[in-house]
Amino acid sequence: MLLREVDYARPATVEEAVSLLAAHEGARALAGGQTLVNVMKARAAAPDVLVDLVDLAELRTIGFSSDGLLEIGAMVTYTQLVGSSEVEVARPILAEVAATIADVQVRNRGTVGGNVCVSDPTNHLPPLLVVLDASFTIRGSGGERVVPADEFFVGVYMTAVGEGELLTKISVPPASDTGDGFSGVTIGKHGTYVVDAAATVSGEGARIAIGCVAATPVRATEMEERLAGGDFSEDAVREAAKGLGASLDPPSDVHGSADYRRSLAETSAVRAVLQAVERRKR
Ligand SMILES: Cc1cc2nc3c(=O)[nH]c(=O)nc-3n(C[C@H](O)[C@H](O)[C@H](O)COP(=O)(O)OP(=O)(O)OC[C@H]3O[C@@H](n4cnc5c(N)ncnc54)[C@H](O)[C@@H]3O)c2cc1C
């Protein structure tokens, strides 16, 4: 289906982009277009103005802040993540997971900012960024604010980014005495997840988040509490996961019943934690 007519702006600076978004009610930022253009074609969204972020070079960089955080610009593509030496050094799980998103065309166009701003419960990055304790920098006409991952994802297609605001970067603490894991079941090899789990383990315990079981990633807090003592043996991890599925209220659809998703959540959480434990040893 063809797009309906829409005004198109291509700002040269972040300030200009924010002004355009603020000036036009219902204007939408256009990043890689891998979701937005499709939902516009399906008439599920009909913005009057598209503010294309393609020329905003400052949103395309990957680097480190003065206090050592890995900083990923909102317009960084999955392909850039996969090839980044900074990501490889600081948090290689990000590249590993990005490399499995959809296909090469989607990875060449799709952006980290778009992935999180669309807040699709089946997208790969939200649960991962939650366990990595990422923070999100949002700019609006009133200035800049930083939102932690636990507060960024608000609902399906809803985030802490408000009308007239732009996500500019995501900051991730670098790995130190930590190991990260990601596991789940997809529809086809590089397809959408039915359920996924992300985990990070350290001397202080584990952070675990489950994706695809609710509108936003769900922290497996009871499992985290049971692992707080630092016993990451396979038996302890399996025991800690018991009851996780029952605590969830996932949807049923053509890809799996709620009970199947509950079962997958426990299995995926165990696998993600054990993978993280193994990597921490290296
Ligand atoms: C065939 C196919 C399969 C896919 N499978 C998967 C999958 O399995 N897993 C997965 O994770 N993803 C998948 N995707 C989605 C893909 O990852 C998209 O890239 C992502 O959801 C949106 O990123 P984008 O850069 O294309 O953003 P766009 O489509 O351009 O934008 C998405 C939304 O985010 C907003 N937005 C974008 N950037 C910003 C910003 N900086 N500040 C404020 N708002 C912003 C836009 O206004 C829009 O509302 C798939 C896509 C396709 C086409």
The ligand as an SDF file (V2000), in Angstrom:
LIG
                    3D

 53 58  0  0  0  0  0  0  0  0999 V2000
   10.7710   -7.7110    8.6150 C   0  0  0  0  0  0  0  0  0  0  0  0
   11.1550   -7.0970    9.9360 C   0  0  0  0  0  0  0  0  0  0  0  0
   11.4300   -7.9210   11.0210 C   0  0  0  0  0  0  0  0  0  0  0  0
   11.8170   -7.3760   12.2500 C   0  0  0  0  0  0  0  0  0  0  0  0
   12.1140   -8.2010   13.2840 N   0  0  0  0  0  0  0  0  0  0  0  0
   12.5810   -7.6880   14.4470 C   0  0  0  0  0  0  0  0  0  0  0  0
   12.9370   -8.5140   15.5270 C   0  0  0  0  0  0  0  0  0  0  0  0
   12.8190   -9.7330   15.4970 O   0  0  0  0  0  0  0  0  0  0  0  0
   13.4330   -7.9340   16.6490 N   0  0  0  0  0  0  0  0  0  0  0  0
   13.5920   -6.5760   16.7610 C   0  0  0  0  0  0  0  0  0  0  0  0
   14.0800   -6.1150   17.7850 O   0  0  0  0  0  0  0  0  0  0  0  0
   13.2020   -5.7740   15.7670 N   0  0  0  0  0  0  0  0  0  0  0  0
   12.7020   -6.2830   14.6180 C   0  0  0  0  0  0  0  0  0  0  0  0
   12.3000   -5.4550   13.6060 N   0  0  0  0  0  0  0  0  0  0  0  0
   12.1120   -4.0220   13.8730 C   0  0  0  0  0  0  0  0  0  0  0  0
   13.3610   -3.2820   13.6690 C   0  0  0  0  0  0  0  0  0  0  0  0
   14.2500   -3.6160   14.6880 O   0  0  0  0  0  0  0  0  0  0  0  0
   13.1540   -1.7770   13.6560 C   0  0  0  0  0  0  0  0  0  0  0  0
   14.3890   -1.3250   13.2340 O   0  0  0  0  0  0  0  0  0  0  0  0
   12.8320   -1.0630   14.9690 C   0  0  0  0  0  0  0  0  0  0  0  0
   11.6870   -1.5820   15.5790 O   0  0  0  0  0  0  0  0  0  0  0  0
   12.6130    0.4070   14.7150 C   0  0  0  0  0  0  0  0  0  0  0  0
   13.8210    1.0350   14.4070 O   0  0  0  0  0  0  0  0  0  0  0  0
   13.9270    2.0770   13.2300 P   0  0  0  0  0  0  0  0  0  0  0  0
   15.2820    2.7050   13.3490 O   0  0  0  0  0  0  0  0  0  0  0  0
   13.6200    1.4250   11.9740 O   0  0  0  0  0  0  0  0  0  0  0  0
   12.8610    3.1740   13.6910 O   0  0  0  0  0  0  0  0  0  0  0  0
   11.5920    3.8470   12.9300 P   0  0  0  0  0  0  0  0  0  0  0  0
   10.7650    2.7930   12.3040 O   0  0  0  0  0  0  0  0  0  0  0  0
   12.1050    4.9290   12.0420 O   0  0  0  0  0  0  0  0  0  0  0  0
   10.8710    4.4850   14.1650 O   0  0  0  0  0  0  0  0  0  0  0  0
   10.1670    3.6900   15.1000 C   0  0  0  0  0  0  0  0  0  0  0  0
    9.4830    4.5970   16.1310 C   0  0  0  0  0  0  0  0  0  0  0  0
   10.4530    5.1570   17.0100 O   0  0  0  0  0  0  0  0  0  0  0  0
   10.4120    6.5950   16.9530 C   0  0  0  0  0  0  0  0  0  0  0  0
   11.8230    7.0290   17.0280 N   0  0  0  0  0  0  0  0  0  0  0  0
   12.8600    6.5360   16.3290 C   0  0  0  0  0  0  0  0  0  0  0  0
   13.9980    7.1180   16.7290 N   0  0  0  0  0  0  0  0  0  0  0  0
   13.6690    8.0120   17.6880 C   0  0  0  0  0  0  0  0  0  0  0  0
   14.4220    8.9150   18.4940 C   0  0  0  0  0  0  0  0  0  0  0  0
   15.7650    9.0250   18.3960 N   0  0  0  0  0  0  0  0  0  0  0  0
   13.7690    9.6720   19.3950 N   0  0  0  0  0  0  0  0  0  0  0  0
   12.3980    9.5770   19.5190 C   0  0  0  0  0  0  0  0  0  0  0  0
   11.6390    8.7190   18.7920 N   0  0  0  0  0  0  0  0  0  0  0  0
   12.2630    7.9640   17.8780 C   0  0  0  0  0  0  0  0  0  0  0  0
    9.7340    6.9340   15.6280 C   0  0  0  0  0  0  0  0  0  0  0  0
    9.1080    8.1980   15.6680 O   0  0  0  0  0  0  0  0  0  0  0  0
    8.7460    5.7900   15.5150 C   0  0  0  0  0  0  0  0  0  0  0  0
    7.6030    6.0600   16.2770 O   0  0  0  0  0  0  0  0  0  0  0  0
   11.9080   -5.9700   12.3850 C   0  0  0  0  0  0  0  0  0  0  0  0
   11.6050   -5.1300   11.2870 C   0  0  0  0  0  0  0  0  0  0  0  0
   11.2320   -5.6850   10.0780 C   0  0  0  0  0  0  0  0  0  0  0  0
   10.9190   -4.7710    8.9270 C   0  0  0  0  0  0  0  0  0  0  0  0
  1  2  1  0
  2  3  1  0
  2 52  2  0
  3  4  2  0
  4  5  1  0
  4 50  1  0
  5  6  2  0
  6  7  1  0
  6 13  1  0
  7  8  2  0
  7  9  1  0
  9 10  1  0
 10 11  2  0
 10 12  1  0
 12 13  2  0
 13 14  1  0
 14 15  1  0
 14 50  1  0
 15 16  1  0
 16 17  1  0
 16 18  1  0
 18 19  1  0
 18 20  1  0
 20 21  1  0
 20 22  1  0
 22 23  1  0
 23 24  1  0
 24 25  2  0
 24 26  1  0
 24 27  1  0
 27 28  1  0
 28 29  2  0
 28 30  1  0
 28 31  1  0
 31 32  1  0
 32 33  1  0
 33 34  1  0
 33 48  1  0
 34 35  1  0
 35 36  1  0
 35 46  1  0
 36 37  1  0
 36 45  1  0
 37 38  2  0
 38 39  1  0
 39 40  1  0
 39 45  2  0
 40 41  1  0
 40 42  2  0
 42 43  1  0
 43 44  2  0
 44 45  1  0
 46 47  1  0
 46 48  1  0
 48 49  1  0
 50 51  2  0
 51 52  1  0
 52 53  1  0
M  END
$$$$
